[in-house]
Amino acid sequence: MLSLLAMVLVALGGLGAVAVVYVVMVTIEFLTDWFRARSERLQTDPDLRAITVADDIRNGNVAYIQGLFDTSLEKFVDSRRVEGKQADERVRRAHSAHQVAVWG
């Protein structure tokens, strides 16, 4: 069985273009607000994981895919792309060792 990290990275290949792009200062509060809006779904489906993926970092810009990843389907069931000039320290720290961060 693939590890969660491997499943997420493989799923990103099939994700294609994420329809919504937000250009913001990527803060932990910005990310958690989105997850909170989906908290009922996260609490009732044991296969869902709250995930961010450091997708692209170049020229001082950062980009993350944020989503709900279904481990049984091995795909994102809800996601968005977030871009910014920078991310706050807590977000950078969550991705310092791995491209994928699992929240909560």
Order of alpha helices (4+ residues) and beta strands (2+ residues): alpha-beta-alpha-alpha-beta-beta-beta-alpha-beta
